Amino acid sequence: MENNTRRDFLKKSSLAMAGFYIVPRHVLGGKGFIAPSDKLNIAAIGCGGKGWSDIMGAYDSGRNNIAALCDIDDRQMKQSVEKFPAAKKYKDFRIMLEKEKDNIDAVTVSTPDHTHYVSAMAAMSLGKHVYVQKPLAHNIYEVRKMTEAAVQQRVVTQMGNQGSSGDGVRRMMEWYKAGLIGEVSKVHVWTNRPVWPQGIAKSTAKVEVPKEVDWDLWLGPAAWEDYQPGYHPFNWRGWVNYGTGSLGDMACHMMDPPYRVLGLGYPSEVECSIANTSWTEPFKEGYFPESYPAASMIHLKFPRKGKSDVKMTWYDGGLMPERPEEIPADVKLGDWSGGVLLMGTKGVMMCGVYGSNPTLWGSESLKAKGEKLPITIERVVGADGAGHYQQWLQACRDGYGKHKPLSSSFDYSGPMSEAVLMGNLAIRSYFFRTSKKDKQWLQEFDYNGRKKLLWDGKEMKITNFDDANQFVKREYRQGWNL
């Protein structure tokens, strides 16, 4: 009896203790308590502009810890330093990652396009999860390598095209899957960009580098050239060495709905037309190869197995598609920043930037059918706010291979970014000609501008104009090769 009583006591005591330990930690800590083990330690590469919003999205109202900050410009870092005074501060992301590799879980990359690759690849090589602004990188080769590295390193990834987490694109997927607009073979996508100088000559003025800026680090893998205020902190987008132009800024937002809805992959061909006027001197003809054009029109073809090919046309610099007959004359096409049209055999789907405000156009009953169609695709919680960040953050906590599918992980956003950057490959090949002695850019118009480039997506190669292949990747400045 003594042994039975003793065993019974120990059993009850053990159960009581077990019950005590499994009380949720947030209950023990009180309302709003977040256990330290539930917090991610995050490092930020790039703190100004979009970097600030990415930092705050990753911070998630205190759910996570901003452990380290990196920016080549002290002025750009000022706001973040004031908000997170305990965070370690760096100018060189390579030094930051080396010193903080044991103290961080994830990294945000919000730098100019030409340093996305070196920053993200360095972080992923250490097994750190990454959130990278759009487009993923500066050129197709870099994007492909980043996509592969995410799998090899088993890290959680997300590209910063927040509209991909929105309700709008999911509603469009439901409408298309239900066959409301029939089969789609033509797509039009347009933007109001550029809203920065493009189609201009480089400045040759000698300008002193601001004392707060490490210009060598800003250049990173790009070839050395003197500092110009037209490059940093904002207008870098318009220069081919650093940015990716209107396409890089907005196409990852605008092309995402049709790319996702129609299940597209690598394009098979591309051609383009570009404006021959200067951004600052509208009636002055000329072409400036170091700057993206003031306006362009890109034509891409996407083959689909078992379905008709999709032809997608991109417009920027004020160019827009013809209004479909289904859309009344007084209805605004798209929104303030651009729009998307999916031209179907039974009707038309339209949306604005980020896939917002999707609408159906065609027969009188089409809109009613769309409104009545039940929701079949799970929505992202907080999609209109911080949901895109929170989706990535939760996946980081869950771990690679254990998390729910993300809206724009590299397995999706990689191929989509490659399709976007195909447009820039066509633009940069527009005036290129090979002479007997050397290769040179033309300063006048040339037939090559309307050459259709045939693309082998698997091999990352233009098959009918070899000179264009030099723009698939780029040379790196000494000391910056990974």
Secondary structure in CASP SS format (residue, H / E / C, confidence):
PFRMAT SS
TARGET T0000
AUTHOR 0000-0000-0000
METHOD secondary structure of the structure
MODEL  1
M C 1.00
E H 1.00
N H 1.00
N H 1.00
T H 1.00
R H 1.00
R H 1.00
D H 1.00
F H 1.00
L H 1.00
K H 1.00
K H 1.00
S H 1.00
S H 1.00
L H 1.00
A H 1.00
M H 1.00
A H 1.00
G H 1.00
F H 1.00
Y H 1.00
I C 1.00
V C 1.00
P C 1.00
R H 1.00
H H 1.00
V H 1.00
L H 1.00
G H 1.00
G C 1.00
K C 1.00
G C 1.00
F C 1.00
I C 1.00
A C 1.00
P H 1.00
S H 1.00
D H 1.00
K C 1.00
L C 1.00
N E 1.00
I E 1.00
A E 1.00
A E 1.00
I E 1.00
G C 1.00
C C 1.00
G C 1.00
G C 1.00
K H 1.00
G H 1.00
W H 1.00
S H 1.00
D H 1.00
I H 1.00
M H 1.00
G H 1.00
A H 1.00
Y H 1.00
D H 1.00
S H 1.00
G H 1.00
R C 1.00
N C 1.00
N E 1.00
I E 1.00
A E 1.00
A E 1.00
L E 1.00
C E 1.00
D C 1.00
I C 1.00
D E 1.00
D H 1.00
R H 1.00
Q H 1.00
M H 1.00
K H 1.00
Q H 1.00
S H 1.00
V H 1.00
E H 1.00
K H 1.00
F C 1.00
P C 1.00
A C 1.00
A C 1.00
K E 1.00
K E 1.00
Y E 1.00
K C 1.00
D C 1.00
F H 1.00
R H 1.00
I H 1.00
M H 1.00
L H 1.00
E H 1.00
K H 1.00
E H 1.00
K C 1.00
D C 1.00
N C 1.00
I C 1.00
D C 1.00
A E 1.00
V E 1.00
T E 1.00
V E 1.00
S C 1.00
T C 1.00
P C 1.00
D H 1.00
H H 1.00
T H 1.00
H H 1.00
Y H 1.00
V H 1.00
S H 1.00
A H 1.00
M H 1.00
A H 1.00
A H 1.00
M H 1.00
S H 1.00
L C 1.00
G C 1.00
K C 1.00
H E 1.00
V E 1.00
Y E 1.00
V E 1.00
Q C 1.00
K C 1.00
P C 1.00
L C 1.00
A C 1.00
H C 1.00
N C 1.00
I H 1.00
Y H 1.00
E H 1.00
V H 1.00
R H 1.00
K H 1.00
M H 1.00
T H 1.00
E H 1.00
A H 1.00
A H 1.00
V H 1.00
Q H 1.00
Q C 1.00
R C 1.00
V C 1.00
V C 1.00
T E 1.00
Q E 1.00
M E 1.00
G C 1.00
N C 1.00
Q H 1.00
G H 1.00
S H 1.00
S H 1.00
G C 1.00
D H 1.00
G H 1.00
V H 1.00
R H 1.00
R H 1.00
M H 1.00
M H 1.00
E H 1.00
W H 1.00
Y H 1.00
K H 1.00
A C 1.00
G C 1.00
L C 1.00
I C 1.00
G C 1.00
E C 1.00
V E 1.00
S E 1.00
K E 1.00
V E 1.00
H E 1.00
V E 1.00
W E 1.00
T E 1.00
N C 1.00
R C 1.00
P C 1.00
V C 1.00
W C 1.00
P C 1.00
Q C 1.00
G C 1.00
I C 1.00
A C 1.00
K C 1.00
S C 1.00
T C 1.00
A C 1.00
K C 1.00
V C 1.00
E C 1.00
V C 1.00
P C 1.00
K C 1.00
E C 1.00
V E 1.00
D C 1.00
W H 1.00
D H 1.00
L H 1.00
W H 1.00
L H 1.00
G C 1.00
P C 1.00
A C 1.00
A C 1.00
W C 1.00
E C 1.00
D C 1.00
Y C 1.00
Q C 1.00
P C 1.00
G C 1.00
Y C 1.00
H C 1.00
P C 1.00
F C 1.00
N H 1.00
W H 1.00
R H 1.00
G H 1.00
W E 1.00
V C 1.00
N C 1.00
Y C 1.00
G C 1.00
T C 1.00
G H 1.00
S H 1.00
L H 1.00
G H 1.00
D H 1.00
M H 1.00
A H 1.00
C H 1.00
H H 1.00
M H 1.00
M C 1.00
D H 1.00
P H 1.00
P H 1.00
Y H 1.00
R H 1.00
V H 1.00
L C 1.00
G C 1.00
L C 1.00
G C 1.00
Y C 1.00
P C 1.00
S C 1.00
E E 1.00
V E 1.00
E E 1.00
C E 1.00
S E 1.00
I E 1.00
A C 1.00
N C 1.00
T E 1.00
S C 1.00
W C 1.00
T C 1.00
E C 1.00
P C 1.00
F C 1.00
K C 1.00
E E 1.00
G C 1.00
Y C 1.00
F C 1.00
P C 1.00
E C 1.00
S E 1.00
Y C 1.00
P C 1.00
A C 1.00
A C 1.00
S E 1.00
M E 1.00
I E 1.00
H E 1.00
L E 1.00
K E 1.00
F E 1.00
P E 1.00
R E 1.00
K C 1.00
G C 1.00
K E 1.00
S E 1.00
D E 1.00
V E 1.00
K E 1.00
M E 1.00
T E 1.00
W E 1.00
Y E 1.00
D C 1.00
G C 1.00
G C 1.00
L C 1.00
M C 1.00
P C 1.00
E C 1.00
R C 1.00
P C 1.00
E C 1.00
E C 1.00
I C 1.00
P C 1.00
A C 1.00
D C 1.00
V C 1.00
K C 1.00
L C 1.00
G C 1.00
D E 1.00
W C 1.00
S C 1.00
G E 1.00
G E 1.00
V E 1.00
L E 1.00
L E 1.00
M E 1.00
G E 1.00
T C 1.00
K C 1.00
G E 1.00
V E 1.00
M E 1.00
M E 1.00
C E 1.00
G C 1.00
V H 1.00
Y H 1.00
G H 1.00
S C 1.00
N C 1.00
P C 1.00
T E 1.00
L E 1.00
W E 1.00
G E 1.00
S C 1.00
E H 1.00
S H 1.00
L H 1.00
K H 1.00
A H 1.00
K H 1.00
G H 1.00
E H 1.00
K H 1.00
L C 1.00
P C 1.00
I C 1.00
T C 1.00
I C 1.00
E C 1.00
R C 1.00
V C 1.00
V C 1.00
G C 1.00
A C 1.00
D C 1.00
G C 1.00
A C 1.00
G H 1.00
H H 1.00
Y H 1.00
Q H 1.00
Q H 1.00
W H 1.00
L H 1.00
Q H 1.00
A H 1.00
C H 1.00
R H 1.00
D H 1.00
G C 1.00
Y C 1.00
G C 1.00
K C 1.00
H C 1.00
K C 1.00
P C 1.00
L C 1.00
S C 1.00
S C 1.00
S C 1.00
F H 1.00
D H 1.00
Y H 1.00
S H 1.00
G H 1.00
P H 1.00
M H 1.00
S H 1.00
E H 1.00
A H 1.00
V H 1.00
L H 1.00
M H 1.00
G H 1.00
N H 1.00
L H 1.00
A H 1.00
I H 1.00
R H 1.00
S C 1.00
Y C 1.00
F C 1.00
F E 1.00
R E 1.00
T E 1.00
S C 1.00
K C 1.00
K C 1.00
D C 1.00
K E 1.00
Q E 1.00
W E 1.00
L C 1.00
Q C 1.00
E C 1.00
F C 1.00
D C 1.00
Y H 1.00
N H 1.00
G H 1.00
R H 1.00
K C 1.00
K C 1.00
L E 1.00
L E 1.00
W E 1.00
D E 1.00
G C 1.00
K C 1.00
E C 1.00
M C 1.00
K E 1.00
I E 1.00
T C 1.00
N C 1.00
F C 1.00
D H 1.00
D H 1.00
A H 1.00
N H 1.00
Q H 1.00
F H 1.00
V C 1.00
K C 1.00
R C 1.00
E C 1.00
Y C 1.00
R C 1.00
Q C 1.00
G C 1.00
W C 1.00
N C 1.00
L C 1.00
END
